[in-house]
C-alpha cells in the first residue's frame, strides 16, 4: 500500500479518535480542523494525474505518514490520560499542529508550482438535507482545501459548490464562517486574475453580506477594498456581484466612509453614467449611492460630480426599474435640502416627473406612484416649482387620477392635491377651474378617516376664494351633505372642524344662510355650539344676525 493511501486510512481513524479526546479541547479542535483540511487535500492529490509516480508527492506523503503516527500516539495518550505532564503535552500538541499546517502548505505549493494537476479529482458528496453540523462542516472544509491547494479547475468547482450550498441553506453560512480561513481565502479570490474565480467568489461573499450578523466579519477582514477594485476593472458579472454586496454592506452607515475612502463613490458614479452598462449593474450601483448619501460630506461630493443631471437622465430611461431607482434617488438626495431641490428643478427634474405621471404615457402604476411622491417631496416648497407644475398641466393630471385612478394612486393623488391646494391662491383657483371641488365632496363620505379629513381641509381652503365659493353653492346638494355629515355622531372631530370652516366661509352668501336655517339641522348645530365648539358658535352667531335673528329667536343666547 502506498504512503498516500496509508495516510488517508490513518487520517480517517485519527479524526474519529480525536472526537473522543476530552482534555485540551481547544487545541484538539484546531488539530482536528487541520486534519480534515489535510484529508481533503490528500483525497484530491490521490486523484490527480501522475501523483503515484511523482517523487515529490511520494516524499511528502511519507513525511505526512510520520506526522500522523505521532499525532495518533498523542491522541491515544490524551484519551487514556497517560501523558506525563500537561505542559509537556501542550508543547507536543503545538509541535504537531505546526507540522500539520506545514504539510497543508506544502500540498498547496505543489499545486501552485504545477507539480500536481487536476484530473478527475473525487469531490466529497454534498450532505443531504437535514445533515448534522459535523457533516456540513466536513464538506465545507473539503471545499476550502480544494480552494487552497487545488489547481484553477478545482478552485472554480469548489467555489461553485460552496455557492450552491450557502444559497440553498443559510445554515451553511454559519458553518462556513466557523471554519478558519474561509473568509480570507474568499477575499483573496476577489483579486484573482482568473475571471471565473473572481465572479464565483463575489457571489459567495454577497450571500454572506446578506446577513446582518456577518457583515462585520466581512468588513473586519477587509472586504470593501477588493470589492471596489472589482468595480474598477472586473468583468460585468463580477461587478454585479460586487455591487450587490456593497449595497448590503452600506445599509450600515458605518461602512459608507470605508467605501468612500477606497474610491468607491467615483467608481459607482462612473457605472451609473456609463451608456454601455447593463441595467443589472446600474440599478444596484444606484442603490449603493443612495445608501452613501446619508453621509453629508459624501452627498456633497456626489452633487459636485454631477449626479443630479445623471439621475434625471436615468429617470427618463425606458427601463422602468432604473427609472424608479433614479426617481427615488433624486427624492432622497434632495430631502430637507432646499439648495439641492432647486438644482433638481433647474436641471429638468419637474418635466421628467410630469412625463411619468402623464396618463398619455404607458408607465406602470408603481412608477406613477413614485413620481407623485417625488413631486410632493420636491416641488411644493418652491413657488416657481408650483408654477412650473401648473404650466405643464399637472393639475389636470391629478384630476384624472382622482377620478379614474386605482385606489392606491387615487388616495395618493388626493394627498398631493391637498398639498398643492396649500401652496398658493393660484393653485386653489386652478384646482377649482379643473373641477376638483365636486370630487373632493365625494371623498367626504369615504371610509378612511385620513381621506375624509384631507378632503374637508382642502375644500375649506379652496372656498376661501369667491369664485370657488360660487361654484360650490351652485349645487344645492353640497350644503345639505355638509350639514348631514356635521350632524353625524360618528364623524370625527378633525373633519367637523373643517366642515364648520367651509360653512363659515359660505355664509358670506345670504342664500347659503337661508339654506342652512331651513335645512332642519339648526338644532344640532346649536348643540355643537352649546358644547363649546368654537367654530359652531361662530357659525350660529353669523346666522343670528340681521334679518336671520327673528328666524332663530330663542335658539341662540350669547
N, C-alpha and C positions, 0 to 999 in steps of 0.2 A: 504493500500500500504506500502511495506517495506521501511525502511530508504534508503536502497541501490537504489531501483527503483526510489524513490522520488529525491534522489541526482542526479541521471542520468538525470532526466527530468529538474531539475533546472539548471544543468550544461549546457545542450543544449541551453536553453534560455539565460543563462548568457553569454555564449560565443558569441551568436548572439548580445546581448545588448552591449557587450564590444566594438564591432566594431563601435558603434555609439558615443563612448566617444571621444571627441576632445581635452581634456586637459590631461596633464601628459601622453603624448603619449608613451614615452619610458617605463614608469612604467607599463602602461596598456598592452603594448606588452609583457612584462615579465610575467605579471599576466595571460594574455591570453595563453601564451605558457604553463604555469604551469596548467591552467585549462584543456587544451587539453590533456596534459600528464595524468592528474588525470582522465579525462573522459575515455581514453583508458584503464587505469588500472582498473577502476570500471566495464567497459564492460567485460573485461577479468575475473574479480572477480565474476561477476554475473553468468558467465557460468562455474565457477569452481565447482568441486564436493563438495557437502555438505556446500556450503557457506551460505545458508539460515539458517542452524541450528547451525552455529558456533558463539558463543558469542563474540569472539574476533573480528570477522568480523562485527557483528551487532554493537558492541560498536564503532568501527572505523567509520562505516557508519553514525552513529548518530552524531559523532563529526564532520565529513565532512559536514553533512547537516547543522549544526550550522554555520560553517565557510562559506559555500556557501550563506546562507541567509545574513550574514554580508556583504559578497562581493557584493551580488546583491544590497543591500542598498547603498553601496558606489558607485557602478556603476550608479544607478539611480540618486544619488545626483550630480555626475560628469556630467551626461548628462544634467541635469536641471540647473547646476551651482548653486546649492542651499547649498553648503558647506560654513561653517563659515570663513574658512581661508586656504590659500594654504599650510602653514607649517603644520597645523594640519592634513589636508587631506593627505599630503605626508607621514606623520608619520603613519596614519591609513593604507595607502596602503602598506607601508613597513611591517607592522604587519601582514596584510592579506597574503602578499606574503610569509612570513616566515611560517605561518600556512599551506598554501597550499603545500609548499615544504616539511613540516613535514609529512603531510598526504601521499604524494607520497612515502616518505622514509618508512613510517610505512607499506604501502602496500608491498613494496619490501622486508622488513624484514619478513613479514608473509610468502611470498613465500620461502624465504631462510630458514626459520625455518620449512617449510613443513606444516604450518597450512592450506595453500591453495594448492590444487593440480590441475593440468591442466586436464580437461576432454575434452569436446568438445567446447572449448572456441571459441566464434564467432570472426572472424577476419574481420576488416573493408575491404570492397571490394576495389581492386585496381582501381584507377580512369582510365577512358578510354583515348584513345589518344586525345590530344588537350585539356586535362583538364586544368583548371585555376590553378595558383600557390597556391591559398589557399587550394584547394582540394588535390594537391600534397603534400603540407606541412602537412596537417592534416593526410594524410596517413603515411607519414614518421614519424610523431610524434607518431602515434599509434604503429608503429613498434618499435620505440625507447622505448616506455613504456613497451612493451612486452619483449624487450631485458633486460630492467632494473628490472622489477618486476615479470616476468614470471618464471615458472619452466624450467627445461632443454629443455623439448619438445617445449615449447612456444618460448624460446630463439632461438632454432635451426630454427624453422619455420620462425620466424621474420627475421633472417639473410638470409635465402633462398629467402624470398620475397624481402628483401632490395636489394640483389644482382641482382635479376631479373629486377627490375626497373632501377637501375643505369646502368646496362649493356645494357639495351634496349634504354634508353633515357638519354642523358647526362644532360638534364635539371634537372633531379632528383639529380645529383651530387651537383649542386649549391644549390638546395633547401635543400638537406640533410645537407650541411655544414652551412646553415643559422640557423639550429635547434641546440640549445645549447646542449652540452654534447655528441653529436653523436660520434665525433672523440675519445673522452676519453673512451666511452663505447667500441668502436671497438678495440682500442689499449689494453684495459684491457682484452678483449676476446682473444687477441693473446697469452696471458699467461694462458688461461683457461686449466684446466686438462682434459676437455672434448674434445676429438679429433675432433668431428664433428663441434663443435663451433669454435675451432681454425682454422679448414680448411675453413669454410664458411667466417670467418672474414678476413682471408688473401685474399680471392677473392674480397671482397668489398674494402679493403684497396688498393689492386692492381689497381682496376678501378680508384680510386681517384688519385693514383700516376701517372696515365697516362695523367693527365692534368698539364701542366707546372705551371699554376697559383695556383694550390692547393698543389703542392709538399711541399712548405714552411709550409703549415698548418700541414701536417703530421710530418715533421722533427721537427718543433717547439713544437709539442705535445709529442715528444719523441718516434717516431715510430721505429727508427733504432734498438735500443737495443732489444726490444721483437722480431723483425723480425730475428735478428741474433740468439737469443735463440732458435727460431724455427728451424733454420738451424742446430743447435747442437743436438736437441733432439726431434724435432717434427715428425709427420708422413710424409710419402713421399708426399702426396697431400698437406699438409700444407707447406712443404719445397718448393714445386713447386710454390705455391702462394707467398711465402716469397721471393724467389729468383727472381721471375718476378718483384715483387715490388721493390726490391733493385736495379735491373737493370735499372728501370725507374728513381729511385731516384738518382743513381750515374751518370746519364747523366749530372748532375750538379756537377762539381768537388768539390764544397764546401762541399758536403756530404761525399766525399771519406774519409776524415780524421775521421769523426764520425764512419764510418763502420770499419775502421782500429782500432780505439781506443776501440771498443767493441769486438775485436777479430774476426771480420768478414772475414779478409783475410785468416786466418788459417782455419776457417770453410769452406770457399769456396774451398780452395786447397784440403781439405780432401774429399769434394764431387767430385771434378774433378779427384782425384786419386782413388776413390772408384770403385773397379771392379764390384760391385753389383749395383751401382747406375744406375737409369734409364736415358735414353738419354734426356727425357723431363726435367730432373733436371740438368744434366751435361751441356747441351747446354746453358741455361740461366746463370748458375754459371760461365761458361767461359766468357760469355758476361759481367757479373759484374766485373770480374777480368780485362778484357780488358779496362773497364772504369776506374778502380782504378789505373792502371799502368801509367796513365798520371801524377801521383804524383811520382817524382823521388825516394823519400825515400821508398814508397810502392813498386815501381818497384824493387828496390834493395833487399828488403825483400823477394819478390816473387821469385827472381832469387836464392837467398841463400837457399830457401826452396825446390829447385829442380824443379821449374816449367818448365824449358826448356825441360828436358828429359820427363817429364809428358805429355807435349803438343805434343812433337814429337810422343810419343806413341799414343795419341789421333788422331794425323794426319794419323795414319795407320789404324784407325778404319774402319770397314766395313760399318758403318753408315755414309753416305756422309754429312749429316747435321753437325755431330760432327767433321768430317774431315775438312770441310770448316771453321768452327769456330776456330778449333785448328790452322790451317794454318794462318788464319788472325791474331790470337793472336800472333803467332811467328813473323809475319811480323811487327806487331805493337810494340812489346816489343823490337825488335832489331833495329827499325828505328832510324837512326842517332847515333847509339852506336856500334862502331867497336868491342868492347870487347864482347858484347852480341852476335853480329853476329858470331864471332869466336866460341863462345860456341855452338850456334845452329849448325854450320857446324861440329864442333868436335863431337857433340853428335848424328850425323847421320841425320841431317836435310836435306842435299842435296840428299842423297839416297832416303829418304821418298818423297821428292818433285818430283824427277825424276820418281819414280814409278807412281805417279798420272798423270804425263804428258805422260808417255809411251803409245803410241796408242794400244799396245798389251793388255792393261788392260781396262776393261769396266767401266770407270768413266764418270760422266756427263760432259757436256760442261762447266757448271759453275765451277765445281771442277777444271777442267784443266785451266780455265782462272785464277782462284785464285792462283793455283800453279805456273803458269807462272809469274804472278805479284810478287809472293813471291820470285821466283828465281831472277828476275830482281832486286828486292829490296835488297836481302840478299847477292848475290854471286859475283856481278861484281866489287866490290871494293877490292876483295882479289884475288891475283894471284893463290894461292893454291886452292881456291874455283873454279875458272875458269878452272883450270887444272882438278880438280875432275869432273866437269860438262862434260868436253870433254871425259874423261876416261869412264864415264857412258853412253856415246852415246847421249848426249844432242843435239849435232849439227844435227845428223840425225833426231831426233825427231822434232826439229824446222823445218827442211826441209820438213818433212811430212805435218806439219800444214800449211806451206806457200803454198804448192802445192795443198793439198786436204782439208784443214780446212774450216769450215763455215766462213762467212765474219768476224764475231766478233773475233773469235780466230785467223783467218788468219792475221788480222791487228795487233793484239796483238803480235803474233809470229814475225811479221816483225819488230815491235818496239823492241822486245827482241833481235832479230838478229842484228839490228842496234847497240844496246848497246853492244852486245857481240863482234861485229867487232871492237869496240873501245878499247877493253881490252888489246890485245897483237897481235904480228905478228903470233904467233902460232894459235890464233883463226882465223885470216884472212886466213891463209893457210888452216886450217881445213874446213873453210866455202867454200873456192874455190874448194877443193877436193870433197866436198859434192854436188857441183853443184848449189851454191847459186846465182852466177852471172847472169845466164840466167833468173832466176826467178825475180831477182831484176830489170833487164832490162824491164821485162813485166810491173812492177809497175810504171815505169817512165811515163806511159800513163794513170795512174789511175786518177779518178775524184777528189779524195781527195788531197788537197794541202799538208797535212801532210805526206801522204803516198808517194807522189812524192818526197818530199824533203828528207825523211828518206832513200828512195831507192837510190837517187842520192848521198847522203852523204856517205852511206855505200859503194857504188861502188867506190867512189873517194878514200876511204881509202884502199879498197881491191886491187885496181890496182896499188898501190904503190909497191906491191910485183911482181917481174919479172915473176914468174910462173903464177900468176893470169892475168897479162897483156897479156901474150902469149895466155892463154885460151880465153881471151876476144876478141882479134883481129882475132881469127880463124873464127869467124862468121862475114862475111862482113856486114851483116845487122846491127850489133851493132853500127858501126861508123856512118852509114847513119842515124840511128834513133837519135843518139846524136845530129848530126848536124841539123836534121829536127826539133827536139824539141828546139834546141838553136835558130832556126830561127822563132819559133812561137811567135807571138806578145802577145799571151795570157799567155805564160809561165811565171811563177813568177820569180822574181829576185833571190830568195833564191835557187831554183833549178838550175837556169842558172849558178850561181856561182859554184856549184858542178859539173855541166856538163862540164864547162870550165876546172875545175880542173882535171876531168877524161881525157879530150882531151890533156891537157898539159902533163900528165903522159904518155899517149900513144904515144906522138910524139917523145919519145926516140927511136922509131922504124921508120926507113925510109919509110917502106911500108905504115905505117899509115899516114905519111906526104903526100905521093902521093895520097892516097885515099881522104884525106881532100881537097887537092888542086884541084883534079879532080871531086870533088863532086858537084860543081856548087853552093856551099854555101859561097864561099870566100867573095863575095861582102857583104853579110850580116854580116859575121864575121868582115869585115873591118868597117862596120857601128857601131858595138858594140865597136870596138877599138877607133873609132873617137868620140864615146860618152863617152870616158874616162873610160871604163870598164877595170880595170887594168889587169885582167886575159886574157881578149880578146887581149889586147895589147901585153901581154907576148906571147900568142899563135901565133899571126901573126908575131911577131918578130922571134920566133923559126922557123916558116915556111919560113921566108925570108932570111935565112942564107944559105951559101954554094951553092950547085947546084940548090936550090929552088929559089935563088934570081932572076935568069933570068925569071923563070916562073911567078914570082909575080912582075916583074918590073912595076913600076908605081902604084901598089896597095898600097904600104906602104912607107911612108916617115916619119922617126922618128924625 
